Amino acid sequence: MRRTPTVSVVIPVWNAAKTLRHCLDAVAAQTHPPVEVLVVDDGSTDGSAAVAAAAGVRVLVQPVNGGVSAARNAGVAASRGEVVFFVDSDVALAPDAIANALAVLAADPGCGCVYGVYAPEPLIDDGPVERYRVLHLHSALTRAVGLVDTAVFALAAVPRAVLRDLGPFDENLRSAEDDEYSERLLTRYRIRLTDTVVGRHDEADRLLPLLAEQYRRAQLLRWSLRNRYRRRGLALNRSLGVLAAGLTVLTLPAALLGPYSAGVPVLCLAVFAAADPPLVGALRRGGGAFLVRALGIHLLVNVALISGAAVGLVRSLVDPSFGPSSRAALRPLDSKGW
């Protein structure tokens, strides 16, 4: 009988006291228990480290906030399992998540990363903004199940041998690190997305923080596009929808010119609403009022993405330190590292 590999769970944490206990309780309830759980506190100021310590798990405290890539690297370096299961602090895994991830890895020895989908219900339901966002991500992930070209490390299992081979996450990236690491994975391994690994996810519950997060993340879109728009890349937003959202906003002044001109932004808005039928189907289950509100939020999210991408492009032209580290700058791993 084939021996099941040991698993270390690594949880990067930054000001996650609201959700961390839910995350740790879910890890403790796994049908395949990990040999260790490491919480890497990345300079939290809300008592997250105390929450983790009270749960009896190992806590690594970073001296300064270095970002999710640095936190994951610290967790991997301190762990010992043959497989590292990365879980974000705002995700509560289903009880069979680790066991199912190991089954996928066992069935495909060439798989370098397997990750899961978000449940359609939020971890903590704080209102329509959060429900929209969770349904958006659930829709995008579930329709991409299978072999993919993009990894998401919010609920992902990676064999330690793969991590040793490819090296650490790029600590210059506080977002878009998934895309950069996906490019490295694709050089030697397969990436699988499975709906047998499920986690309930807590998202932004207010509009302005959600838009600010999308704006910030989109600034690195220049380096993410290559991966996200591969044949099996994970594009969370349909290209037609993004284009139609931008045109809707740009053509709004035309509505002041007369009733005929007003048809232009209305047409763009209709194209936007029809650009992602699976998402519309998921949102419709919340009722007509929720659908209209959620589509309005989705429009603003796409506008925030466009704005962030434009600002990021300018930043990349004037700031040589902005964006991914050069490959030469990524430190190799040795026997004393991972």
Order of alpha helices (4+ residues) and beta strands (2+ residues): beta-alpha-beta-alpha-beta-alpha-beta-beta-alpha-beta-alpha-beta-beta-alpha-alpha-beta-alpha-alpha-alpha-alpha-alpha-alpha
